Amino acid sequence: MTHIVVIGAGQAGAALVAKLRSEGFTGDITLIGAENVPPYQRPPLSKAYLLGEIPQERLYLRPAEFYADHDINLRLNTRVVAIDPTSRTVTLTGNDVISYDELALTTGAHPRTLPKSVGGILDNVFCIRDLADADAMAPAFVAGRRVLIIGGGYIGLEAAAVAAKRGLQVTLIEMADRILQRVAAPETSDYFRNLHRSHGVDIREGVGLEMLLGDDHVTGARLTKGATLQLDLAVVGIGINPATILAESAGLDVDNGITTDVYGRTSDPHIWAAGDCASCLFKGTRIRLESVGNAIDQAEAVARNMLGMAAPYHPQPWFWSDQYDCKLQIAGLNMGYTDVYIRKGNTPDVQSNWYFKGNELIAVDAMNDPRNYMIGKRLIATGCSPTPAQITNPATDMKALLKS
């Protein structure tokens, strides 16, 4: 009987094992997770969960009993220390060895941290990646305290929004010229800068961190350009790195993630990868998509291909972020865009930014505009590109563009 082992009990790992069973696989399945809780949603950690709006159990992707009910051996609080592709075995802490016929890596990613030399190990300096991070951080989010958010990407901005809603005094620094510079157009940066400043967040762009100050716990920060802040806590949101150490040690090809082909197979024919750890092909370019949607879709594609279906995976990128009462939804990837056109809604908080590469629509950022997000997503998926005049004209029937 075939034994499939999946390393990494996050969104991708949970989707993969569930898909194996729903596609009729009757062999053995082992899902290995380093944490002591069943697979759960990560996006709410920096939003609703940190705000105390949802309990831990509502984070779970499936009820805890799902895995036993579907004959999935879920091994929690377990770490894999080595993979041997030759013998097709994985070694766990304690030298327990498991054999596999097919192996999937859904190991996710790790947050980038600050080095010790700049105060990264001081108490009350937090990252947000897993449940333990959010649980450690929540008690520190007390009204009136002073928090520094380091990094103006989506994670940093979401943490800033939660802190502001909890009544903290929030300063956010971004070393680049503007927030969201790596992932969004200036028009989107402008929207969110204005949003955060309207909630009292002190956003400082083009400003980096020189040093966090304090003996045991953080008490302040020295910034570039000479400013010094007094602090009670700091949150680091400077991006993530794919978890590739196991893959590298096993001799697999790695290129900003575990290199996979269009089927999700790595450089070893019996090892597959999906989710944040995997590097896949998108329009001839190798990319790594850090999103729930990709984790699910790619993992389900890998499950089907492990069962011999040989169906190429074609990513359909989509993302979201919740900040205050704003719902940002993103369709497509804006890589290589040449122009951005703004469509205004009926109220100032409704807006969509449409990215073009020449005459081709490639991405949409929709703020509180779910209808135009869905229209943009369908246009991109079908390769239909409206004209800039149609986008910017308030009289345009956007839904009619789907029929043109």
C-alpha positions as CSV (number, residue, x, y, z in Angstrom):
1,M,0.0,0.0,0.0
2,T,1.3,3.5,-0.9
3,H,2.3,5.8,2.0
4,I,2.2,9.5,1.3
5,V,3.9,11.7,3.9
6,V,3.3,15.5,4.0
7,I,5.7,17.7,6.0
8,G,4.1,20.9,7.2
9,A,0.6,21.1,8.7
10,G,-0.5,24.5,7.5
11,Q,-3.0,25.7,4.9
12,A,-1.3,23.8,2.0
13,G,-0.6,20.6,4.0
14,A,-4.2,20.4,5.2
15,A,-5.6,21.1,1.7
16,L,-3.3,18.4,0.2
17,V,-4.3,15.6,2.5
18,A,-8.0,16.4,2.3
19,K,-7.8,16.4,-1.5
20,L,-6.0,13.0,-1.6
21,R,-8.9,11.5,0.3
22,S,-11.6,13.3,-1.7
23,E,-10.0,12.0,-4.9
24,G,-10.3,8.5,-3.7
25,F,-6.8,7.7,-2.4
26,T,-7.0,4.8,0.0
27,G,-3.4,4.4,1.0
28,D,-1.7,5.6,4.2
29,I,-1.3,9.4,4.8
30,T,0.9,11.0,7.5
31,L,0.7,14.8,8.0
32,I,3.5,16.1,10.2
33,G,3.3,19.5,12.0
34,A,5.7,21.2,14.3
35,E,3.0,23.0,16.3
36,N,0.7,21.4,18.9
37,V,-2.6,22.4,17.3
38,P,-4.4,21.2,14.2
39,P,-3.9,23.1,10.9
40,Y,-5.3,26.6,11.2
41,Q,-5.8,29.8,9.3
42,R,-2.9,32.3,9.6
43,P,-4.4,35.5,8.1
44,P,-6.7,36.2,11.1
45,L,-3.7,36.1,13.4
46,S,-2.7,39.7,12.6
47,K,-6.4,40.8,12.4
48,A,-9.5,39.4,14.1
49,Y,-7.6,37.0,16.4
50,L,-5.2,39.6,17.7
51,L,-8.2,41.8,18.3
52,G,-9.8,39.1,20.4
53,E,-12.8,38.8,18.0
54,I,-12.5,35.1,17.4
55,P,-11.5,32.2,19.6
56,Q,-8.7,29.8,18.7
57,E,-11.0,27.0,17.7
58,R,-12.5,29.1,14.9
59,L,-9.1,29.3,13.4
60,Y,-9.0,25.6,12.7
61,L,-9.3,24.7,9.0
62,R,-11.2,21.6,9.9
63,P,-12.5,20.1,13.2
64,A,-9.8,18.3,15.0
65,E,-11.6,14.9,14.6
66,F,-11.6,15.3,10.7
67,Y,-8.1,13.8,10.4
68,A,-8.9,10.6,12.4
69,D,-12.3,10.3,10.7
70,H,-10.5,10.3,7.3
71,D,-7.7,8.0,8.4
72,I,-5.1,10.7,8.3
73,N,-2.3,10.2,10.8
74,L,-1.8,13.7,12.1
75,R,1.4,14.0,14.0
76,L,1.6,17.3,15.9
77,N,4.4,18.8,17.9
78,T,6.8,16.8,15.7
79,R,9.8,18.1,13.7
80,V,11.5,16.5,10.7
81,V,15.3,16.8,11.0
82,A,16.3,15.1,7.7
83,I,15.0,13.6,4.4
84,D,16.8,10.8,2.7
85,P,15.6,10.7,-0.9
86,T,17.7,7.5,-1.6
87,S,16.0,5.4,1.0
88,R,12.8,7.4,0.9
89,T,12.7,8.1,4.6
90,V,12.3,11.0,6.9
91,T,13.9,11.2,10.3
92,L,12.1,12.9,13.1
93,T,13.3,14.4,16.4
94,G,14.1,11.4,18.6
95,N,15.5,9.5,15.6
96,D,12.1,8.0,14.7
97,V,12.2,7.1,11.0
98,I,9.3,7.0,8.6
99,S,9.3,5.5,5.1
100,Y,7.4,7.1,2.3
101,D,6.5,6.3,-1.3
102,E,5.7,9.9,-2.2
103,L,6.6,13.0,-0.1
104,A,5.2,16.5,-0.2
105,L,6.8,19.5,1.4
106,T,4.4,22.2,2.6
107,T,6.8,23.7,5.1
108,G,5.6,27.3,4.5
109,A,7.9,30.2,5.4
110,H,9.6,31.9,8.4
111,P,9.4,35.6,9.3
112,R,12.5,37.6,8.9
113,T,13.8,38.7,12.3
114,L,16.0,41.5,13.5
115,P,19.5,40.4,14.5
116,K,20.7,40.5,18.1
117,S,23.1,43.3,17.3
118,V,20.2,45.8,16.8
119,G,18.1,44.5,19.7
120,G,16.1,41.8,18.0
121,I,16.1,39.5,21.0
122,L,14.8,42.0,23.6
123,D,11.5,41.2,25.3
124,N,8.4,42.8,23.8
125,V,9.9,42.6,20.3
126,F,7.4,40.5,18.3
127,C,6.9,38.9,14.9
128,I,3.6,37.6,13.5
129,R,3.7,34.3,11.8
130,D,2.1,31.6,14.0
131,L,-0.4,31.1,16.8
132,A,2.3,31.3,19.5
133,D,3.4,34.7,18.1
134,A,-0.1,36.1,18.3
135,D,-0.7,34.7,21.7
136,A,2.5,36.2,23.0
137,M,1.8,39.6,21.5
138,A,-1.9,40.0,22.4
139,P,-1.3,40.8,26.2
140,A,1.1,43.6,25.2
141,F,-1.5,45.4,23.1
142,V,-2.8,47.6,25.8
143,A,-4.4,51.0,25.2
144,G,-2.0,53.9,25.7
145,R,1.2,51.9,25.2
146,R,3.7,53.0,22.5
147,V,4.4,50.6,19.7
148,L,6.8,50.8,16.8
149,I,5.9,48.8,13.7
150,I,9.0,48.0,11.6
151,G,8.0,47.5,8.0
152,G,5.3,49.1,5.8
153,G,4.2,46.0,3.9
154,Y,0.8,44.3,4.5
155,I,1.7,42.5,7.7
156,G,3.1,45.7,9.2
157,L,0.0,47.7,8.2
158,E,-2.4,45.1,9.5
159,A,-0.5,45.1,12.8
160,A,-0.7,48.9,12.9
161,A,-4.4,48.9,12.3
162,V,-5.0,46.4,15.1
163,A,-2.8,48.4,17.5
164,A,-4.6,51.7,16.6
165,K,-8.0,50.1,17.1
166,R,-6.8,48.9,20.5
167,G,-5.8,52.4,21.5
168,L,-2.1,52.2,21.3
169,Q,0.2,55.0,20.1
170,V,1.5,53.7,16.8
171,T,4.5,54.7,14.9
172,L,5.3,52.8,11.6
173,I,8.6,53.1,9.8
174,E,9.4,52.0,6.3
175,M,12.9,52.1,5.0
176,A,11.8,52.4,1.4
177,D,10.5,55.7,-0.1
178,R,6.9,54.6,0.5
179,I,4.8,52.0,2.2
180,L,3.9,49.0,0.0
181,Q,6.6,49.9,-2.4
182,R,7.6,46.3,-3.2
183,V,4.0,45.1,-3.9
184,A,1.8,48.0,-5.0
185,A,1.6,51.2,-7.1
186,P,2.0,54.6,-5.5
187,E,-1.8,55.1,-5.9
188,T,-2.4,52.2,-3.5
189,S,0.3,53.4,-1.2
190,D,-1.4,56.8,-1.1
191,Y,-4.8,55.2,-0.2
192,F,-3.4,53.3,2.7
193,R,-1.1,56.1,4.0
194,N,-4.2,58.4,4.2
195,L,-6.2,55.6,5.8
196,H,-3.7,55.0,8.6
197,R,-3.0,58.6,9.2
198,S,-6.7,59.2,9.6
199,H,-6.6,56.7,12.5
200,G,-3.7,58.5,14.2
201,V,-0.8,56.3,13.0
202,D,2.5,58.1,12.6
203,I,3.9,56.8,9.3
204,R,7.5,57.6,8.5
205,E,8.7,56.7,5.1
206,G,12.4,56.6,4.0
207,V,13.2,55.9,7.7
208,G,15.0,52.8,8.9
209,L,15.9,51.3,12.3
210,E,19.4,51.8,13.7
211,M,18.9,50.1,17.1
212,L,16.2,49.0,19.5
213,L,17.1,50.2,23.0
214,G,16.8,48.6,26.4
215,D,18.6,46.2,28.7
216,D,16.2,43.2,28.9
217,H,13.0,44.5,27.2
218,V,12.6,47.2,24.6
219,T,12.3,50.7,25.9
220,G,13.0,52.8,22.8
221,A,14.4,52.9,19.3
222,R,17.0,55.0,17.5
223,L,16.0,55.6,13.9
224,T,18.0,56.7,10.9
225,K,18.0,60.5,10.3
226,G,18.6,61.0,14.1
227,A,15.2,60.4,15.7
228,T,14.8,58.6,19.0
229,L,11.5,57.1,20.2
230,Q,10.4,55.9,23.6
231,L,8.6,52.5,23.3
232,D,6.8,49.8,25.2
233,L,6.9,47.2,22.4
234,A,7.9,46.7,18.8
235,V,6.5,44.6,16.0
236,V,8.7,43.4,13.2
237,G,7.0,43.0,9.8
238,I,9.9,42.9,7.3
239,G,8.8,39.9,5.2
240,I,9.2,36.2,5.2
241,N,11.7,33.6,3.8
242,P,10.6,30.3,2.4
243,A,11.4,27.3,4.7
244,T,13.8,25.4,2.5
245,I,16.4,24.0,4.9
246,L,15.1,20.5,4.7
247,A,14.9,20.6,0.9
248,E,18.4,22.0,0.6
249,S,19.8,19.4,2.9
250,A,18.1,16.7,0.8
251,G,19.8,18.0,-2.3
252,L,16.7,19.4,-3.9
253,D,16.9,22.4,-6.3
254,V,16.1,25.7,-4.6
255,D,15.5,29.1,-6.3
256,N,13.7,31.5,-4.0
257,G,11.8,28.5,-2.7
258,I,11.7,24.8,-3.5
259,T,11.9,24.6,-7.3
260,T,8.8,22.8,-8.8
261,D,7.7,22.0,-12.3
262,V,4.2,22.7,-13.7
263,Y,2.9,19.6,-11.8
264,G,4.4,20.6,-8.5
265,R,7.2,18.0,-8.6
266,T,10.6,19.0,-7.3
267,S,14.0,17.9,-8.7
268,D,13.4,14.5,-7.1
269,P,10.7,12.5,-8.9
270,H,9.1,11.3,-5.6
271,I,9.1,14.7,-3.7
272,W,6.6,17.5,-4.3
273,A,6.1,20.9,-2.9
274,A,3.3,23.4,-2.5
275,G,2.4,26.7,-0.7
276,D,4.7,29.5,0.5
277,C,7.8,27.3,0.3
278,A,7.4,26.4,-3.4
279,S,8.7,28.2,-6.4
280,C,6.5,27.7,-9.4
281,L,6.2,29.0,-13.0
282,F,3.9,31.9,-13.9
283,K,3.9,33.2,-17.5
284,G,7.4,31.9,-18.1
285,T,8.8,33.5,-14.8
286,R,9.6,31.6,-11.7
287,I,7.8,33.1,-8.7
288,R,6.7,32.3,-5.2
289,L,3.1,33.2,-4.3
290,E,2.5,34.0,-0.6
291,S,-1.2,33.7,-0.4
292,V,-4.0,31.4,1.0
293,G,-5.5,31.0,-2.4
294,N,-2.3,29.7,-3.9
295,A,-1.6,27.4,-1.0
296,I,-4.9,25.7,-1.4
297,D,-5.0,25.6,-5.2
298,Q,-1.4,24.5,-5.6
299,A,-1.7,21.8,-2.9
300,E,-4.8,20.4,-4.5
301,A,-3.1,20.3,-7.8
302,V,-0.2,18.5,-6.3
303,A,-2.5,16.0,-4.6
304,R,-4.1,15.2,-8.0
305,N,-0.8,14.9,-9.7
306,M,0.6,12.6,-7.0
307,L,-2.3,10.3,-8.0
308,G,-1.2,10.4,-11.6
309,M,-3.5,12.9,-13.1
310,A,-0.7,14.9,-14.7
311,A,-2.7,18.2,-14.7
312,P,-0.5,21.3,-15.0
313,Y,-1.0,24.0,-12.4
314,H,-1.7,27.5,-13.7
315,P,-1.6,30.0,-10.8
316,Q,-4.5,32.5,-10.6
317,P,-3.1,35.0,-8.1
318,W,-5.4,36.6,-5.7
319,F,-4.8,38.2,-2.3
320,W,-6.6,40.2,0.4
321,S,-5.9,42.4,3.4
322,D,-8.2,43.8,6.2
323,Q,-7.3,47.1,7.8
324,Y,-9.8,49.0,9.9
325,D,-13.0,48.9,8.0
326,C,-11.2,48.6,4.6
327,K,-11.2,45.3,2.7
328,L,-8.5,45.2,0.1
329,Q,-8.8,42.5,-2.6
330,I,-6.1,42.0,-5.2
331,A,-6.4,40.1,-8.4
332,G,-3.4,39.2,-10.6
333,L,0.2,40.2,-10.3
334,N,1.4,43.7,-11.1
335,M,4.9,42.7,-12.2
336,G,6.1,44.9,-15.0
337,Y,3.1,47.2,-15.1
338,T,3.5,50.4,-17.1
339,D,0.4,52.4,-16.1
340,V,-2.2,52.5,-13.3
341,Y,-5.8,53.9,-13.8
342,I,-8.0,54.7,-10.9
343,R,-11.7,54.1,-10.7
344,K,-13.5,56.0,-8.0
345,G,-16.5,54.7,-6.2
346,N,-19.6,56.4,-4.8
347,T,-17.9,57.2,-1.5
348,P,-14.3,58.3,-0.8
349,D,-13.4,54.9,0.7
350,V,-14.3,53.0,-2.4
351,Q,-11.6,52.8,-5.1
352,S,-10.0,50.3,-7.5
353,N,-6.6,50.7,-9.1
354,W,-6.2,48.9,-12.5
355,Y,-2.7,47.9,-13.6
356,F,-1.8,47.7,-17.3
357,K,1.3,46.4,-19.0
358,G,0.9,48.3,-22.3
359,N,-2.6,47.6,-23.4
360,E,-3.0,44.4,-21.2
361,L,-4.8,44.4,-17.9
362,I,-2.7,42.4,-15.5
363,A,-3.9,43.3,-11.9
364,V,-6.4,45.1,-9.9
365,D,-6.3,46.5,-6.3
366,A,-9.8,47.0,-5.1
367,M,-10.5,48.8,-1.8
368,N,-14.0,48.3,-0.4
369,D,-15.0,47.4,-4.0
370,P,-15.8,43.7,-4.2
371,R,-17.9,44.0,-7.4
372,N,-15.0,45.5,-9.4
373,Y,-12.6,43.1,-7.9
374,M,-14.6,40.2,-9.2
375,I,-15.0,41.8,-12.6
376,G,-11.3,42.5,-12.8
377,K,-10.5,39.0,-11.7
378,R,-12.6,37.5,-14.4
379,L,-11.2,39.9,-17.1
380,I,-7.7,38.9,-16.2
381,A,-8.5,35.2,-16.1
382,T,-10.1,35.4,-19.6
383,G,-7.4,37.7,-21.1
384,C,-9.8,40.5,-21.7
385,S,-8.5,44.1,-21.3
386,P,-10.8,47.1,-21.2
387,T,-9.5,50.5,-22.3
388,P,-8.3,53.1,-19.7
389,A,-11.1,55.3,-20.8
390,Q,-13.6,52.6,-19.9
391,I,-12.0,52.1,-16.5
392,T,-11.9,55.8,-15.5
393,N,-15.3,56.7,-16.9
394,P,-17.9,56.6,-14.0
395,A,-20.7,55.9,-16.5
396,T,-19.1,52.7,-17.7
397,D,-21.2,49.6,-17.0
398,M,-18.3,47.5,-15.7
399,K,-20.2,44.2,-15.8
400,A,-20.9,44.7,-19.5
401,L,-17.1,44.5,-20.1
402,L,-17.3,40.8,-19.3
403,K,-19.5,40.3,-22.4
404,S,-17.4,42.4,-24.8
